[in-house]
């Protein structure tokens, strides 16, 4: 490695915008970001929605009128994507924990599948929502 | 001579438990998600009364609470890991961790109140 990369050409700092992340790293950081967003504002918003859904017919109607707004639908669509990505990346993680798919090609393939399934199911959920 | 203790109060527990808890709660939530999808497909609830009666079934309430409690525990492990990675000053990290625990306990009580209140 030392001979391949002479000292003056090595990066002096880690600039995240200059590093080309491999696919598993992208899946991993999205897993983390989606997890944090599902925690906040995800959980409190979910509880607000659940409360409105189950409290009374009036609050149920109010929830429906909020969810009809295109902006809240877009928001819901993103929430769906975060949830699905977190779920699929989590399933992938469980597989890795059990030593499935540890080889580089397999890890890349499963990363692709996580991203593709997350996106496709989000689109399907969007079609179902509208 | 007594060796100085170098364990950090906001650090990990240096063990396997949290790792395992995160995986077990993840499986519980994944199973519950599948269950909920089946319930919605079978019952096809549309109005208030139908949703209300669906979430009045006792085993649905218990399964929901199990899932939500699992979510809280899962979120705690995850958020703590994130805080340990990015927030280094001990006081700020501890404050954020305490805020997360208080919030999650509050959410759990809120959830109980919604389903049983």
gemmi code that builds the backbone of each chain (N, CA, C; Angstrom):
import gemmi

chains = {
    "A": [
        ("UNK", (0.831, -1.196, 0.000), (0.000, 0.000, 0.000), (0.869, 1.252, 0.000)),
        ("UNK", (1.936, 1.219, 0.818), (2.802, 2.388, 0.939), (3.399, 2.775, -0.413)),
        ("UNK", (3.793, 1.730, -1.178), (4.419, 2.032, -2.458), (3.378, 2.469, -3.495)),
        ("UNK", (2.179, 1.935, -3.358), (1.135, 2.278, -4.327), (0.701, 3.732, -4.187)),
        ("UNK", (0.608, 4.195, -2.944), (0.124, 5.543, -2.702), (1.230, 6.375, -2.075)),
        ("UNK", (1.973, 7.119, -2.888), (3.017, 7.960, -2.306), (2.415, 9.004, -1.372)),
        ("UNK", (3.202, 9.338, -0.368), (2.727, 10.201, 0.702), (1.997, 11.454, 0.254)),
        ("UNK", (2.521, 12.106, -0.765), (1.914, 13.390, -1.111), (0.542, 13.228, -1.740)),
        ("UNK", (0.229, 12.017, -2.241), (-1.075, 11.823, -2.878), (-2.144, 11.310, -1.916)),
        ("UNK", (-1.738, 10.957, -0.715), (-2.738, 10.433, 0.209), (-3.607, 11.566, 0.749)),
        ("UNK", (-4.890, 11.278, 0.990), (-5.747, 12.349, 1.520), (-5.299, 12.758, 2.912)),
        ("UNK", (-5.283, 14.081, 3.167), (-4.823, 14.580, 4.456), (-5.978, 14.657, 5.446)),
        ("UNK", (-7.209, 14.583, 4.941), (-8.378, 14.641, 5.820), (-9.471, 13.824, 5.156)),
        ("UNK", (-10.495, 13.521, 5.904), (-11.595, 12.744, 5.341), (-12.717, 13.691, 4.940)),
        ("UNK", (-12.778, 14.028, 3.671), (-13.860, 14.859, 3.173), (-14.970, 13.954, 2.651)),
        ("UNK", (-16.100, 13.963, 3.365), (-17.195, 13.048, 3.017), (-17.712, 13.272, 1.597)),
        ("UNK", (-17.517, 14.508, 1.083), (-18.040, 14.797, -0.253), (-17.076, 14.340, -1.348)),
        ("UNK", (-15.858, 13.968, -0.954), (-14.901, 13.502, -1.955), (-14.733, 11.993, -1.927)),
        ("UNK", (-15.339, 11.361, -0.907), (-15.239, 9.908, -0.820), (-16.405, 9.292, -1.574)),
        ("UNK", (-16.094, 8.354, -2.452), (-17.183, 7.640, -3.121), (-17.520, 6.420, -2.279)),
        ("UNK", (-18.671, 6.509, -1.623), (-19.050, 5.440, -0.692), (-19.444, 4.181, -1.450)),
        ("UNK", (-18.971, 3.014, -0.992), (-19.479, 1.775, -1.585), (-20.945, 1.557, -1.190)),
        ("UNK", (-21.647, 0.750, -1.993), (-23.084, 0.551, -1.813), (-23.466, 0.125, -0.386)),
        ("UNK", (-22.766, -0.869, 0.193), (-23.140, -1.261, 1.564), (-23.020, -0.099, 2.551)),
        ("UNK", (-22.081, 0.817, 2.317), (-21.930, 1.966, 3.211), (-23.113, 2.912, 3.082)),
        ("UNK", (-23.616, 3.050, 1.827), (-24.778, 3.920, 1.610), (-26.005, 3.331, 2.310)),
        ("UNK", (-26.201, 1.996, 2.140), (-27.305, 1.329, 2.832), (-27.174, 1.518, 4.339)),
        ("UNK", (-25.949, 1.412, 4.830), (-25.710, 1.510, 6.269), (-26.018, 2.909, 6.810)),
        ("UNK", (-25.540, 3.940, 6.102), (-25.771, 5.295, 6.632), (-27.246, 5.666, 6.511)),
        ("UNK", (-27.915, 5.176, 5.441), (-29.357, 5.422, 5.319), (-30.122, 4.683, 6.424)),
        ("UNK", (-29.621, 3.518, 6.814), (-30.227, 2.778, 7.920), (-30.180, 3.627, 9.186)),
        ("UNK", (-29.029, 4.245, 9.404), (-28.863, 5.070, 10.603), (-29.721, 6.331, 10.535)),
        ("UNK", (-29.662, 7.040, 9.382), (-30.436, 8.281, 9.253), (-31.932, 7.996, 9.387)),
        ("UNK", (-32.403, 6.921, 8.688), (-33.827, 6.617, 8.765), (-34.211, 6.241, 10.195)),
        ("UNK", (-33.320, 5.544, 10.900), (-33.603, 5.177, 12.283), (-33.785, 6.400, 13.168)),
        ("UNK", (-32.873, 7.361, 13.028), (-32.968, 8.580, 13.835), (-34.253, 9.338, 13.510)),
        ("UNK", (-34.594, 9.438, 12.211), (-35.799, 10.172, 11.834), (-37.071, 9.442, 12.270)),
        ("UNK", (-37.032, 8.112, 12.263), (-38.195, 7.365, 12.740), (-38.377, 7.577, 14.245)),
        ("UNK", (-37.258, 7.753, 14.943), (-37.321, 8.036, 16.378), (-37.881, 9.439, 16.605)),
        ("UNK", (-37.307, 10.401, 15.915), (-37.800, 11.775, 15.983), (-37.679, 12.437, 14.624)),
        ("UNK", (-38.774, 12.946, 14.071), (-40.105, 13.122, 14.658), (-41.057, 11.934, 14.495)),
        ("UNK", (-40.558, 10.782, 14.043), (-41.437, 9.661, 13.721), (-42.377, 9.219, 14.828)),
        ("UNK", (-41.815, 8.838, 15.979), (-42.660, 8.246, 17.031), (-43.728, 9.223, 17.533)),
        ("UNK", (-43.373, 10.474, 17.911), (-44.435, 11.361, 18.397), (-45.521, 11.632, 17.345)),
        ("UNK", (-45.121, 11.783, 16.074), (-46.127, 12.005, 15.029), (-47.031, 10.790, 14.873)),
        ("UNK", (-46.409, 9.592, 14.927), (-47.189, 8.359, 14.837), (-48.216, 8.290, 15.965)),
        ("UNK", (-47.775, 8.655, 17.191), (-48.691, 8.595, 18.329), (-49.822, 9.614, 18.179)),
        ("UNK", (-49.495, 10.809, 17.674), (-50.538, 11.809, 17.403), (-51.573, 11.232, 16.453)),
        ("UNK", (-51.097, 10.627, 15.367), (-51.996, 10.060, 14.367), (-52.842, 8.942, 14.948)),
        ("UNK", (-52.202, 8.060, 15.732), (-52.931, 6.927, 16.327), (-54.010, 7.432, 17.285)),
        ("UNK", (-53.640, 8.455, 18.061), (-54.614, 9.005, 19.000), (-55.816, 9.592, 18.261)),
        ("UNK", (-55.548, 10.354, 17.189), (-56.647, 10.950, 16.424), (-57.503, 9.864, 15.779)),
        ("UNK", (-56.846, 8.764, 15.367), (-57.568, 7.687, 14.693), (-58.542, 6.998, 15.642)),
        ("UNK", (-58.146, 6.863, 16.900), (-58.934, 6.028, 17.817), (-59.745, 6.817, 18.845)),
        ("UNK", (-59.568, 8.147, 18.922), (-60.208, 8.902, 19.998), (-61.716, 9.039, 19.789)),
        ("UNK", (-62.108, 9.613, 18.672), (-63.534, 9.862, 18.431), (-63.763, 9.996, 16.928)),
        ("UNK", (-65.008, 9.872, 16.490), (-65.291, 10.056, 15.050), (-64.850, 11.418, 14.550)),
        ("UNK", (-64.957, 12.458, 15.425), (-64.564, 13.816, 15.010), (-63.048, 13.882, 14.766)),
        ("UNK", (-62.275, 13.328, 15.714), (-60.822, 13.382, 15.550), (-60.388, 12.528, 14.352)),
        ("UNK", (-61.114, 11.433, 14.116), (-60.827, 10.590, 12.947), (-61.022, 11.397, 11.664)),
        ("UNK", (-62.113, 12.166, 11.620), (-62.389, 12.996, 10.436), (-61.311, 14.070, 10.274)),
        ("UNK", (-60.869, 14.613, 11.422), (-59.814, 15.638, 11.389), (-58.516, 15.035, 10.832)),
        ("UNK", (-58.195, 13.816, 11.280), (-57.000, 13.130, 10.780), (-57.104, 12.917, 9.264)),
        ("UNK", (-58.299, 12.496, 8.816), (-58.496, 12.277, 7.371), (-58.280, 13.567, 6.585)),
        ("UNK", (-58.812, 14.672, 7.128), (-58.680, 15.942, 6.398), (-57.222, 16.396, 6.364)),
        ("UNK", (-56.453, 16.069, 7.418), (-55.021, 16.404, 7.409), (-54.299, 15.554, 6.356)),
        ("UNK", (-54.632, 14.257, 6.322), (-53.914, 13.337, 5.437), (-54.281, 13.523, 3.965)),
        ("UNK", (-55.360, 14.257, 3.708), (-55.748, 14.493, 2.312), (-54.824, 15.539, 1.677)),
        ("UNK", (-54.262, 16.406, 2.508), (-53.368, 17.454, 2.005), (-52.148, 16.827, 1.317)),
        ("UNK", (-51.816, 17.301, 0.095), (-50.692, 16.706, -0.652), (-49.369, 16.724, 0.111)),
        ("UNK", (-49.140, 17.806, 0.885), (-47.875, 17.892, 1.625), (-47.768, 16.791, 2.671)),
        ("UNK", (-48.875, 16.522, 3.358), (-48.798, 15.476, 4.384), (-48.687, 14.102, 3.743)),
        ("UNK", (-49.245, 13.976, 2.524), (-49.085, 12.696, 1.812), (-47.634, 12.487, 1.398)),
        ("UNK", (-46.999, 13.581, 0.949), (-45.585, 13.503, 0.584), (-44.761, 13.115, 1.812)),
        ("UNK", (-45.106, 13.738, 2.922), (-44.444, 13.447, 4.196), (-44.604, 11.960, 4.551)),
        ("UNK", (-45.852, 11.482, 4.389), (-46.161, 10.083, 4.697), (-45.377, 9.146, 3.793)),
        ("UNK", (-45.209, 9.575, 2.533), (-44.467, 8.759, 1.574), (-43.007, 8.624, 2.000)),
        ("UNK", (-42.410, 9.753, 2.431), (-41.034, 9.706, 2.931), (-40.943, 8.823, 4.173)),
        ("UNK", (-41.933, 8.973, 5.062), (-41.945, 8.152, 6.283), (-42.001, 6.675, 5.911)),
        ("UNK", (-42.810, 6.363, 4.887), (-42.924, 4.979, 4.431), (-41.579, 4.475, 3.923)),
        ("UNK", (-40.901, 5.333, 3.146), (-39.596, 4.924, 2.609), (-38.596, 4.688, 3.735)),
        ("UNK", (-38.554, 5.633, 4.699), (-37.628, 5.467, 5.830), (-37.916, 4.158, 6.550)),
        ("UNK", (-39.221, 3.912, 6.777), (-39.597, 2.687, 7.498), (-39.167, 1.456, 6.713)),
        ("UNK", (-39.500, 1.420, 5.420), (-39.190, 0.229, 4.615), (-37.689, 0.023, 4.494)),
        ("UNK", (-36.947, 1.130, 4.271), (-35.496, 0.979, 4.160), (-34.923, 0.443, 5.465)),
        ("UNK", (-35.411, 1.003, 6.576), (-34.893, 0.565, 7.873), (-35.204, -0.913, 8.096)),
        ("UNK", (-36.426, -1.313, 7.698), (-36.836, -2.710, 7.852), (-35.959, -3.639, 7.015)),
        ("UNK", (-35.790, -3.305, 5.726), (-35.034, -4.195, 4.835), (-33.540, -4.210, 5.186)),
        ("UNK", (-33.006, -3.019, 5.498), (-31.594, -2.979, 5.889), (-31.397, -3.761, 7.188)),
        ("UNK", (-32.416, -3.731, 8.053), (-32.347, -4.485, 9.301), (-32.349, -5.982, 9.053)),
        ("UNK", (-33.217, -6.422, 8.123), (-33.264, -7.850, 7.783), (-31.916, -8.283, 7.204)),
        ("UNK", (-31.351, -7.412, 6.341), (-30.020, -7.703, 5.782), (-28.997, -7.844, 6.900)),
        ("UNK", (-29.113, -6.951, 7.878), (-28.177, -6.959, 8.999), (-28.274, -8.266, 9.783)),
        ("UNK", (-29.519, -8.727, 10.000), (-29.704, -9.992, 10.720), (-29.046, -11.135, 9.959)),
        ("UNK", (-29.160, -11.090, 8.624), (-28.506, -12.095, 7.795), (-26.994, -12.057, 7.975)),
        ("UNK", (-26.439, -10.833, 7.955), (-24.985, -10.689, 8.133), (-24.556, -11.210, 9.502)),
        ("UNK", (-25.397, -10.932, 10.532), (-25.080, -11.424, 11.881), (-24.979, -12.939, 11.913)),
        ("UNK", (-25.806, -13.585, 11.057), (-25.781, -15.053, 11.014), (-24.824, -15.569, 9.930)),
        ("UNK", (-23.937, -14.665, 9.494), (-22.890, -14.994, 8.520), (-23.431, -15.350, 7.141)),
        ("UNK", (-24.603, -14.812, 6.805), (-25.089, -14.957, 5.431), (-24.679, -13.729, 4.634)),
        ("UNK", (-24.166, -13.947, 3.442), (-23.861, -12.835, 2.553), (-22.681, -11.992, 2.976)),
        ("UNK", (-21.679, -12.608, 3.569), (-20.519, -11.831, 4.004), (-19.531, -11.559, 2.868)),
        ("UNK", (-19.596, -12.378, 1.826), (-18.678, -12.160, 0.700), (-18.999, -10.846, -0.004)),
        ("UNK", (-17.972, -10.236, -0.583), (-18.138, -8.899, -1.148), (-19.277, -8.817, -2.160)),
        ("UNK", (-19.290, -9.779, -3.126), (-20.346, -9.707, -4.151), (-21.723, -9.863, -3.529)),
        ("UNK", (-21.833, -10.774, -2.563), (-23.120, -10.995, -1.904), (-23.551, -9.760, -1.128)),
        ("UNK", (-22.590, -9.136, -0.442), (-22.900, -7.936, 0.337), (-23.376, -6.814, -0.586)),
        ("UNK", (-22.725, -6.705, -1.763), (-23.143, -5.683, -2.728), (-24.531, -5.979, -3.271)),
        ("UNK", (-24.759, -7.263, -3.596), (-26.051, -7.652, -4.144), (-27.167, -7.379, -3.139)),
        ("UNK", (-26.950, -7.781, -1.871), (-28.011, -7.587, -0.874), (-28.240, -6.092, -0.630)),
        ("UNK", (-27.171, -5.277, -0.719), (-27.350, -3.824, -0.584), (-28.238, -3.288, -1.694)),
        ("UNK", (-27.964, -3.763, -2.925), (-28.786, -3.345, -4.065), (-30.234, -3.731, -3.835)),
        ("UNK", (-30.443, -4.984, -3.387), (-31.806, -5.469, -3.168), (-32.532, -4.625, -2.125)),
        ("UNK", (-31.816, -4.265, -1.052), (-32.430, -3.439, -0.004), (-32.899, -2.113, -0.594)),
        ("UNK", (-32.013, -1.465, -1.383), (-32.360, -0.169, -1.964), (-33.520, -0.303, -2.947)),
        ("UNK", (-33.463, -1.356, -3.783), (-34.501, -1.533, -4.807), (-35.851, -1.862, -4.173)),
        ("UNK", (-35.860, -2.826, -3.229), (-37.124, -3.200, -2.590), (-37.721, -2.026, -1.829)),
        ("UNK", (-36.867, -1.282, -1.134), (-37.356, -0.108, -0.409), (-38.033, 0.866, -1.352)),
        ("UNK", (-37.380, 1.141, -2.489), (-37.916, 2.109, -3.446), (-39.206, 1.590, -4.087)),
        ("UNK", (-39.188, 0.331, -4.540), (-40.366, -0.212, -5.233), (-41.581, -0.239, -4.317)),
        ("UNK", (-41.390, -0.737, -3.098), (-42.535, -0.827, -2.180), (-43.029, 0.561, -1.760)),
        ("UNK", (-42.108, 1.537, -1.692), (-42.545, 2.901, -1.399), (-43.421, 3.422, -2.526)),
        ("UNK", (-43.006, 3.164, -3.778), (-43.809, 3.591, -4.927), (-45.177, 2.908, -4.889)),
        ("UNK", (-45.196, 1.604, -4.588), (-46.466, 0.880, -4.508), (-47.353, 1.468, -3.404)),
        ("UNK", (-46.732, 1.774, -2.251), (-47.502, 2.387, -1.164), (-48.054, 3.734, -1.595)),
        ("UNK", (-47.246, 4.486, -2.372), (-47.692, 5.777, -2.872), (-48.895, 5.621, -3.792)),
        ("UNK", (-48.831, 4.635, -4.688), (-49.954, 4.398, -5.603), (-51.206, 4.025, -4.803)),
        ("UNK", (-50.998, 3.193, -3.765), (-52.120, 2.753, -2.934), (-52.702, 3.944, -2.155)),
        ("UNK", (-51.819, 4.870, -1.712), (-52.274, 6.035, -0.963), (-53.113, 6.979, -1.824)),
        ("UNK", (-52.703, 7.142, -3.080), (-53.418, 8.083, -3.942), (-54.555, 7.417, -4.644)),
    ],
    "B": [
        ("UNK", (-2.239, -0.927, 45.662), (-2.808, 0.277, 45.070), (-4.036, -0.048, 44.236)),
        ("UNK", (-5.038, 0.791, 44.328), (-6.267, 0.564, 43.561), (-6.094, 1.136, 42.171)),
        ("UNK", (-6.469, 0.329, 41.193), (-6.387, 0.820, 39.816), (-7.483, 1.847, 39.561)),
        ("UNK", (-7.162, 2.924, 38.857), (-8.223, 3.893, 38.570), (-9.275, 3.284, 37.643)),
        ("UNK", (-10.532, 3.620, 37.912), (-11.628, 3.111, 37.076), (-11.765, 4.005, 35.855)),
        ("UNK", (-11.702, 3.412, 34.677), (-11.783, 4.246, 33.471), (-13.058, 4.014, 32.672)),
        ("UNK", (-14.066, 3.449, 33.326), (-15.326, 3.238, 32.612), (-16.116, 4.543, 32.565)),
        ("UNK", (-16.721, 4.810, 31.393), (-17.441, 6.067, 31.219), (-18.917, 5.844, 31.532)),
        ("UNK", (-19.505, 6.803, 32.256), (-20.901, 6.628, 32.672), (-21.834, 6.621, 31.469)),
        ("UNK", (-21.461, 7.349, 30.393), (-22.341, 7.383, 29.221), (-21.881, 6.394, 28.153)),
        ("UNK", (-20.986, 5.485, 28.512), (-20.474, 4.524, 27.541), (-21.390, 3.333, 27.394)),
        ("UNK", (-20.916, 2.326, 26.686), (-21.701, 1.115, 26.498), (-21.619, 0.282, 27.780)),
        ("UNK", (-22.358, -0.807, 27.826), (-22.279, -1.675, 28.997), (-21.216, -2.740, 28.812)),
        ("UNK", (-20.442, -2.627, 27.745), (-19.354, -3.551, 27.472), (-19.857, -4.996, 27.437)),
        ("UNK", (-20.989, -5.218, 26.831), (-21.538, -6.556, 26.827), (-22.374, -6.828, 25.596)),
        ("UNK", (-22.965, -7.994, 25.615), (-23.683, -8.491, 24.457), (-25.161, -8.141, 24.519)),
        ("UNK", (-25.641, -7.735, 25.713), (-27.074, -7.655, 25.936), (-27.773, -6.681, 24.992)),
        ("UNK", (-27.233, -5.452, 24.850), (-27.903, -4.453, 24.024), (-27.955, -4.887, 22.571)),
        ("UNK", (-26.854, -5.480, 22.144), (-26.785, -5.988, 20.772), (-27.918, -6.990, 20.542)),
        ("UNK", (-28.070, -7.913, 21.503), (-29.093, -8.945, 21.366), (-30.496, -8.342, 21.462)),
        ("UNK", (-30.685, -7.415, 22.414), (-31.993, -6.772, 22.590), (-32.422, -6.102, 21.298)),
        ("UNK", (-31.467, -5.431, 20.626), (-31.820, -4.724, 19.408), (-32.314, -5.697, 18.342)),
        ("UNK", (-31.675, -6.869, 18.260), (-32.093, -7.853, 17.258), (-33.420, -8.512, 17.610)),
        ("UNK", (-33.590, -8.869, 18.883), (-34.838, -9.528, 19.295), (-36.026, -8.583, 19.097)),
        ("UNK", (-35.878, -7.319, 19.535), (-36.975, -6.371, 19.357), (-37.239, -6.115, 17.876)),
        ("UNK", (-36.182, -6.144, 17.059), (-36.360, -5.952, 15.615), (-37.234, -7.062, 15.039)),
        ("UNK", (-36.973, -8.304, 15.457), (-37.771, -9.432, 14.951), (-39.220, -9.302, 15.414)),
        ("UNK", (-39.417, -8.913, 16.686), (-40.782, -8.723, 17.201), (-41.525, -7.694, 16.345)),
        ("UNK", (-40.864, -6.570, 16.053), (-41.519, -5.508, 15.282), (-41.799, -5.950, 13.851)),
        ("UNK", (-40.866, -6.719, 13.270), (-41.067, -7.184, 11.895), (-42.263, -8.139, 11.834)),
        ("UNK", (-42.356, -9.041, 12.826), (-43.483, -9.979, 12.873), (-44.786, -9.217, 13.052)),
        ("UNK", (-44.775, -8.232, 13.966), (-45.990, -7.446, 14.193), (-46.411, -6.699, 12.933)),
        ("UNK", (-45.430, -6.159, 12.195), (-45.739, -5.444, 10.957), (-46.472, -6.366, 9.980)),
        ("UNK", (-45.960, -7.598, 9.850), (-46.613, -8.577, 8.984), (-48.026, -8.867, 9.452)),
        ("UNK", (-48.171, -9.020, 10.761), (-49.487, -9.293, 11.359), (-50.469, -8.165, 11.068)),
        ("UNK", (-49.991, -6.926, 11.226), (-50.846, -5.761, 11.012), (-51.302, -5.688, 9.554)),
        ("UNK", (-50.368, -6.005, 8.635), (-50.734, -5.983, 7.215), (-51.821, -7.024, 6.943)),
        ("UNK", (-51.645, -8.236, 7.524), (-52.661, -9.286, 7.348), (-54.003, -8.821, 7.908)),
        ("UNK", (-53.992, -8.228, 9.115), (-55.227, -7.750, 9.737), (-55.941, -6.729, 8.856)),
        ("UNK", (-55.167, -5.788, 8.318), (-55.765, -4.732, 7.486), (-56.319, -5.327, 6.196)),
        ("UNK", (-55.589, -6.313, 5.625), (-56.067, -6.934, 4.388), (-57.338, -7.747, 4.654)),
        ("UNK", (-57.384, -8.457, 5.804), (-58.542, -9.302, 6.119), (-59.762, -8.458, 6.497)),
        ("UNK", (-59.568, -7.481, 7.418), (-60.703, -6.709, 7.926), (-61.073, -5.534, 7.021)),
        ("UNK", (-60.118, -5.030, 6.252), (-60.337, -3.868, 5.401), (-61.044, -2.725, 6.142)),
        ("UNK", (-60.470, -2.268, 7.254), (-61.146, -1.199, 7.989), (-61.094, 0.123, 7.222)),
        ("UNK", (-62.224, 0.848, 7.228), (-62.233, 2.135, 6.509), (-62.616, 3.297, 7.420)),
        ("UNK", (-63.721, 3.128, 8.162), (-64.181, 4.242, 8.983), (-63.676, 4.148, 10.409)),
        ("UNK", (-64.095, 5.132, 11.213), (-63.669, 5.186, 12.614), (-64.065, 3.926, 13.368)),
        ("UNK", (-65.358, 3.523, 13.226), (-65.869, 2.391, 14.009), (-65.058, 1.122, 13.755)),
        ("UNK", (-64.683, 0.908, 12.480), (-63.961, -0.321, 12.135), (-62.551, -0.345, 12.725)),
        ("UNK", (-61.864, 0.818, 12.666), (-60.531, 0.890, 13.266), (-60.627, 0.719, 14.780)),
        ("UNK", (-61.634, 1.386, 15.352), (-61.820, 1.335, 16.806), (-62.066, -0.112, 17.249)),
        ("UNK", (-62.921, -0.834, 16.523), (-63.236, -2.200, 16.953), (-62.044, -3.131, 16.727)),
        ("UNK", (-61.261, -2.842, 15.648), (-60.061, -3.651, 15.409), (-59.091, -3.525, 16.583)),
        ("UNK", (-58.904, -2.265, 17.048), (-57.973, -2.050, 18.159), (-58.633, -2.192, 19.523)),
        ("UNK", (-59.863, -2.781, 19.535), (-60.485, -3.116, 20.814), (-60.317, -4.598, 21.122)),
        ("UNK", (-59.901, -5.378, 20.122), (-59.652, -6.797, 20.344), (-58.462, -6.932, 21.287)),
        ("UNK", (-58.645, -7.728, 22.342), (-57.618, -7.718, 23.382), (-56.246, -8.174, 22.879)),
        ("UNK", (-56.210, -9.252, 22.108), (-54.886, -9.742, 21.693), (-54.212, -8.779, 20.725)),
        ("UNK", (-55.023, -8.020, 19.960), (-54.422, -6.991, 19.088), (-53.782, -5.903, 19.946)),
        ("UNK", (-54.478, -5.523, 21.021), (-53.926, -4.498, 21.920), (-52.631, -4.985, 22.569)),
        ("UNK", (-52.657, -6.237, 23.026), (-51.464, -6.769, 23.702), (-50.290, -6.876, 22.722)),
        ("UNK", (-50.581, -7.388, 21.513), (-49.515, -7.490, 20.506), (-48.976, -6.104, 20.164)),
        ("UNK", (-49.879, -5.114, 20.059), (-49.455, -3.752, 19.739), (-48.556, -3.194, 20.836)),
        ("UNK", (-48.955, -3.443, 22.082), (-48.143, -2.934, 23.194), (-46.768, -3.599, 23.220)),
        ("UNK", (-46.755, -4.914, 22.980), (-45.479, -5.636, 22.909), (-44.574, -5.012, 21.852)),
        ("UNK", (-45.148, -4.766, 20.692), (-44.380, -4.183, 19.587), (-43.883, -2.795, 19.959)),
        ("UNK", (-44.766, -1.977, 20.566), (-44.363, -0.608, 20.871), (-43.300, -0.565, 21.969)),
        ("UNK", (-43.457, -1.451, 22.970), (-42.430, -1.509, 24.017), (-41.101, -1.938, 23.400)),
        ("UNK", (-41.171, -2.905, 22.462), (-39.967, -3.326, 21.749), (-39.362, -2.174, 20.969)),
        ("UNK", (-40.244, -1.368, 20.341), (-39.773, -0.207, 19.580), (-39.010, 0.749, 20.485)),
        ("UNK", (-39.563, 1.001, 21.682), (-38.913, 1.936, 22.610), (-37.521, 1.430, 23.012)),
        ("UNK", (-37.450, 0.170, 23.328), (-36.158, -0.408, 23.737), (-35.169, -0.372, 22.575)),
        ("UNK", (-35.649, -0.752, 21.387), (-34.858, -0.752, 20.151), (-34.343, 0.661, 19.859)),
        ("UNK", (-35.239, 1.644, 19.991), (-34.871, 3.038, 19.705), (-33.819, 3.512, 20.707)),
        ("UNK", (-33.954, 3.094, 21.957), (-32.987, 3.507, 22.968), (-31.585, 2.997, 22.612)),
        ("UNK", (-31.484, 1.723, 22.257), (-30.174, 1.165, 21.907), (-29.594, 1.911, 20.698)),
        ("UNK", (-30.456, 2.134, 19.692), (-29.989, 2.793, 18.473), (-29.562, 4.221, 18.707)),
        ("UNK", (-30.401, 4.973, 19.422), (-30.089, 6.383, 19.665), (-28.844, 6.498, 20.535)),
        ("UNK", (-28.706, 5.604, 21.501), (-27.518, 5.651, 22.346), (-26.250, 5.408, 21.522)),
        ("UNK", (-26.336, 4.454, 20.584), (-25.187, 4.212, 19.711), (-24.836, 5.451, 18.901)),
        ("UNK", (-25.880, 6.105, 18.362), (-25.651, 7.310, 17.558), (-25.024, 8.404, 18.420)),
        ("UNK", (-25.550, 8.592, 19.631), (-25.006, 9.630, 20.519), (-23.556, 9.325, 20.900)),
        ("UNK", (-23.269, 8.033, 21.125), (-21.885, 7.673, 21.476), (-20.929, 7.956, 20.317)),
        ("UNK", (-21.452, 7.849, 19.080), (-20.589, 8.084, 17.924), (-20.330, 9.566, 17.677)),
        ("UNK", (-21.355, 10.402, 17.876), (-21.240, 11.781, 17.407), (-21.149, 12.820, 18.513)),
        ("UNK", (-21.649, 12.524, 19.710), (-21.637, 13.535, 20.778), (-20.618, 13.119, 21.826)),
        ("UNK", (-19.516, 13.870, 21.889), (-18.428, 13.431, 22.760), (-18.387, 14.076, 24.144)),
        ("UNK", (-18.740, 15.371, 24.275), (-18.683, 15.941, 25.638), (-19.640, 15.190, 26.572)),
        ("UNK", (-19.125, 14.744, 27.696), (-19.878, 13.853, 28.564), (-21.189, 14.453, 29.029)),
        ("UNK", (-21.189, 15.734, 29.407), (-22.400, 16.314, 29.977), (-23.515, 16.402, 28.939)),
        ("UNK", (-23.153, 16.849, 27.724), (-24.173, 16.975, 26.667), (-24.723, 15.590, 26.309)),
        ("UNK", (-23.801, 14.617, 26.217), (-24.231, 13.269, 25.853), (-25.179, 12.695, 26.912)),
        ("UNK", (-24.810, 12.879, 28.167), (-25.652, 12.360, 29.253), (-27.023, 13.037, 29.247)),
        ("UNK", (-27.017, 14.373, 29.038), (-28.288, 15.097, 28.994), (-29.184, 14.562, 27.887)),
        ("UNK", (-28.595, 14.385, 26.681), (-29.383, 13.882, 25.556), (-29.894, 12.463, 25.825)),
        ("UNK", (-29.031, 11.634, 26.442), (-29.451, 10.267, 26.744), (-30.611, 10.259, 27.736)),
        ("UNK", (-30.519, 11.101, 28.768), (-31.613, 11.162, 29.751), (-32.894, 11.655, 29.081)),
        ("UNK", (-32.744, 12.671, 28.189), (-33.920, 13.182, 27.478), (-34.576, 12.080, 26.648)),
        ("UNK", (-33.752, 11.253, 26.000), (-34.287, 10.158, 25.186), (-35.041, 9.154, 26.052)),
        ("UNK", (-34.465, 8.794, 27.180), (-35.120, 7.821, 28.058), (-36.451, 8.377, 28.548)),
        ("UNK", (-36.443, 9.636, 28.998), (-37.673, 10.246, 29.505), (-38.725, 10.301, 28.397)),
        ("UNK", (-38.283, 10.715, 27.181), (-39.221, 10.790, 26.063), (-39.808, 9.418, 25.755)),
        ("UNK", (-38.953, 8.390, 25.705), (-39.437, 7.055, 25.349), (-40.399, 6.516, 26.406)),
        ("UNK", (-40.095, 6.754, 27.685), (-41.017, 6.321, 28.736), (-42.351, 7.062, 28.602)),
        ("UNK", (-42.260, 8.357, 28.300), (-43.480, 9.142, 28.080), (-44.288, 8.602, 26.912)),
        ("UNK", (-43.597, 8.254, 25.809), (-44.287, 7.690, 24.647), (-45.004, 6.399, 25.015)),
        ("UNK", (-44.330, 5.579, 25.824), (-44.910, 4.286, 26.213), (-46.212, 4.508, 27.008)),
        ("UNK", (-46.175, 5.468, 27.938), (-47.377, 5.764, 28.727), (-48.472, 6.331, 27.825)),
        ("UNK", (-48.071, 7.187, 26.894), (-49.008, 7.770, 25.934), (-49.687, 6.651, 25.129)),
        ("UNK", (-48.877, 5.711, 24.666), (-49.403, 4.596, 23.871), (-50.406, 3.779, 24.694)),
        ("UNK", (-50.054, 3.489, 25.961), (-50.960, 2.770, 26.862), (-52.274, 3.531, 27.004)),
        ("UNK", (-52.163, 4.845, 27.161), (-53.346, 5.674, 27.345), (-54.240, 5.636, 26.105)),
        ("UNK", (-53.607, 5.626, 24.910), (-54.395, 5.598, 23.678), (-55.163, 4.275, 23.572)),
        ("UNK", (-54.499, 3.172, 23.860), (-55.159, 1.870, 23.668), (-56.081, 1.484, 24.813)),
        ("UNK", (-55.724, 1.852, 26.063), (-56.533, 1.401, 27.211), (-57.273, 2.548, 27.903)),
        ("UNK", (-56.922, 3.790, 27.598), (-57.500, 4.926, 28.323), (-58.964, 5.164, 27.998)),
    ],
}
model = gemmi.Model(1)
for chain_id, residues in chains.items():
    chain = gemmi.Chain(chain_id)
    for i, (resn, *xyz) in enumerate(residues, 1):
        res = gemmi.Residue()
        res.name, res.seqid = resn, gemmi.SeqId(i, " ")
        for name, pos in zip(("N", "CA", "C"), xyz):
            atom = gemmi.Atom()
            atom.name, atom.element = name, gemmi.Element(name[0])
            atom.pos, atom.b_iso = gemmi.Position(*pos), 0.0
            res.add_atom(atom)
        chain.add_residue(res)
    model.add_chain(chain)
structure = gemmi.Structure()
structure.add_model(model)
structure.setup_entities()
